[in-house]
Amino acid sequence: MRQDFSAMAPGRAQAILAVVERRHPGRLDALRTNTLVELRAWRAEIQLWMHDPHSGWGPCSVDGEYNTETVPPSVHLGGASPREQAFAALHELGHHLQQSDYGLRAPVSDWSWNESEALEEEACDAFAARVLLPEPHLPDALRKTGPTAADVVALLSSSHASREACCVRASEFFLSSGLVVLLDAEGRVVFAARHGMMPPQRGSDQAATPLIRAALRSRGSAQVDRAHLVLCDGHPSEDLYGQAAWLDENYLVAVLGVDQVAWRRFNPPRSGSGTSRFLSGRLCETCGEEVSVSETCGMCWQPKFPHGQCGCAAAWPAAYRWCPFCNQRKFTAQFPKPGQTACRNCD
């Protein structure tokens, strides 16, 4: 079974943060506030080289590269802005720490090269985002109900983190599977942060897809309940709930989820979807609140809520009665009188 590396990345990012604290005690704040200056002070461990933006290095999701063939290893950065350079530098530092620390290498030592590379790449993004956007900086609503497009806009405006870092951090809080996608003003994918599903390819044109088309036309926010993206094989993704907003005049962010998205009170899974962490999100028939379904009722096979309520518990008392004489549950119409204990067959 294919591993969900996006779900594993946050835990690995925390382990990378612990390695930083062990090797360079008390320097995480400096990495967040002045990343490049701080990394230049680590010259005995790693070199830092600056290049023209968009140099097109390797498979990394950022404009940078980590090179182990130099002594000491080196990080090469492009990036058009200080925010982009900081995120790229921390991403490449994540590669350095994962490849140079035995405690981080050991858990994936028996994995295939492709698997370990995929997890390492996802963990680099998660590590960089966590340095730039630590837990106290995140709003409670994002952590409790998952991301909206407005959340990503707010993270960008209230911090010094890059657009990519804001996308990654927001994507960690989906209640189900989803994507936070950064696009340019023409609707091409610049960066995609995923949670439990396949992302669109970097550079792919999404301008004709329903959500992005609506956002490009309105030049404002957009919301589409049957959105999709074009994947790397040219086929559309499954139907998703989607919301989009402009970060500035040049960049657009799209948040898309399978179900349980934060901006809709009721958004059940699509037919055939099996990607949710829970069975679905439903309105409780007793209290009317939206809750996550944790299991199914063993008698009626309807969704069962964490506090024990399910559809049958609300409906059966009114529709059925129990006859103690034949020991069977029967419709209320099978009892001759409302207060009579025995059913018609036993009367």
Secondary structure in CASP SS format (residue, H / E / C, confidence):
PFRMAT SS
TARGET T0000
AUTHOR 0000-0000-0000
METHOD secondary structure of the structure
MODEL  1
M C 1.00
R C 1.00
Q C 1.00
D C 1.00
F H 1.00
S H 1.00
A H 1.00
M H 1.00
A H 1.00
P H 1.00
G H 1.00
R H 1.00
A H 1.00
Q H 1.00
A H 1.00
I H 1.00
L H 1.00
A H 1.00
V H 1.00
V H 1.00
E H 1.00
R H 1.00
R H 1.00
H C 1.00
P C 1.00
G C 1.00
R C 1.00
L H 1.00
D H 1.00
A H 1.00
L H 1.00
R H 1.00
T H 1.00
N C 1.00
T H 1.00
L H 1.00
V H 1.00
E H 1.00
L H 1.00
R H 1.00
A C 1.00
W C 1.00
R C 1.00
A C 1.00
E C 1.00
I C 1.00
Q E 1.00
L E 1.00
W E 1.00
M E 1.00
H C 1.00
D C 1.00
P C 1.00
H C 1.00
S C 1.00
G C 1.00
W C 1.00
G C 1.00
P C 1.00
C C 1.00
S C 1.00
V C 1.00
D C 1.00
G E 1.00
E E 1.00
Y E 1.00
N E 1.00
T C 1.00
E C 1.00
T C 1.00
V C 1.00
P C 1.00
P C 1.00
S E 1.00
V E 1.00
H E 1.00
L E 1.00
G C 1.00
G C 1.00
A C 1.00
S C 1.00
P H 1.00
R H 1.00
E H 1.00
Q H 1.00
A H 1.00
F H 1.00
A H 1.00
A H 1.00
L H 1.00
H H 1.00
E H 1.00
L H 1.00
G H 1.00
H H 1.00
H H 1.00
L H 1.00
Q H 1.00
Q H 1.00
S H 1.00
D C 1.00
Y H 1.00
G H 1.00
L H 1.00
R H 1.00
A H 1.00
P H 1.00
V H 1.00
S C 1.00
D C 1.00
W C 1.00
S C 1.00
W H 1.00
N H 1.00
E H 1.00
S H 1.00
E H 1.00
A H 1.00
L H 1.00
E H 1.00
E H 1.00
E H 1.00
A H 1.00
C H 1.00
D H 1.00
A H 1.00
F H 1.00
A H 1.00
A H 1.00
R H 1.00
V H 1.00
L H 1.00
L C 1.00
P C 1.00
E H 1.00
P H 1.00
H H 1.00
L C 1.00
P C 1.00
D H 1.00
A H 1.00
L H 1.00
R H 1.00
K H 1.00
T H 1.00
G C 1.00
P C 1.00
T C 1.00
A H 1.00
A H 1.00
D H 1.00
V H 1.00
V H 1.00
A H 1.00
L H 1.00
L H 1.00
S H 1.00
S C 1.00
S C 1.00
H C 1.00
A C 1.00
S C 1.00
R H 1.00
E H 1.00
A H 1.00
C H 1.00
C H 1.00
V H 1.00
R H 1.00
A H 1.00
S H 1.00
E C 1.00
F C 1.00
F C 1.00
L C 1.00
S C 1.00
S C 1.00
G E 1.00
L E 1.00
V E 1.00
V E 1.00
L E 1.00
L E 1.00
D E 1.00
A C 1.00
E C 1.00
G C 1.00
R E 1.00
V E 1.00
V E 1.00
F E 1.00
A E 1.00
A E 1.00
R E 1.00
H E 1.00
G C 1.00
M C 1.00
M C 1.00
P C 1.00
P C 1.00
Q C 1.00
R C 1.00
G C 1.00
S C 1.00
D E 1.00
Q C 1.00
A C 1.00
A C 1.00
T C 1.00
P H 1.00
L H 1.00
I H 1.00
R H 1.00
A H 1.00
A H 1.00
L H 1.00
R H 1.00
S H 1.00
R C 1.00
G C 1.00
S C 1.00
A E 1.00
Q E 1.00
V E 1.00
D E 1.00
R E 1.00
A E 1.00
H C 1.00
L C 1.00
V E 1.00
L C 1.00
C C 1.00
D C 1.00
G C 1.00
H C 1.00
P E 1.00
S C 1.00
E C 1.00
D C 1.00
L E 1.00
Y E 1.00
G E 1.00
Q E 1.00
A E 1.00
A E 1.00
W E 1.00
L C 1.00
D C 1.00
E C 1.00
N C 1.00
Y E 1.00
L E 1.00
V E 1.00
A E 1.00
V E 1.00
L E 1.00
G E 1.00
V C 1.00
D C 1.00
Q C 1.00
V C 1.00
A C 1.00
W C 1.00
R C 1.00
R C 1.00
F C 1.00
N C 1.00
P C 1.00
P C 1.00
R C 1.00
S C 1.00
G C 1.00
S C 1.00
G C 1.00
T C 1.00
S C 1.00
R C 1.00
F C 1.00
L C 1.00
S C 1.00
G E 1.00
R E 1.00
L E 1.00
C C 1.00
E C 1.00
T C 1.00
C C 1.00
G C 1.00
E C 1.00
E E 1.00
V E 1.00
S E 1.00
V C 1.00
S C 1.00
E E 1.00
T E 1.00
C C 1.00
G C 1.00
M C 1.00
C C 1.00
W C 1.00
Q C 1.00
P E 1.00
K E 1.00
F C 1.00
P C 1.00
H C 1.00
G C 1.00
Q C 1.00
C E 1.00
G H 1.00
C H 1.00
A H 1.00
A H 1.00
A H 1.00
W H 1.00
P H 1.00
A H 1.00
A H 1.00
Y E 1.00
R E 1.00
W E 1.00
C E 1.00
P C 1.00
F C 1.00
C C 1.00
N C 1.00
Q E 1.00
R E 1.00
K E 1.00
F E 1.00
T H 1.00
A H 1.00
Q H 1.00
F C 1.00
P C 1.00
K C 1.00
P C 1.00
G C 1.00
Q C 1.00
T C 1.00
A C 1.00
C C 1.00
R C 1.00
N C 1.00
C C 1.00
D C 1.00
END
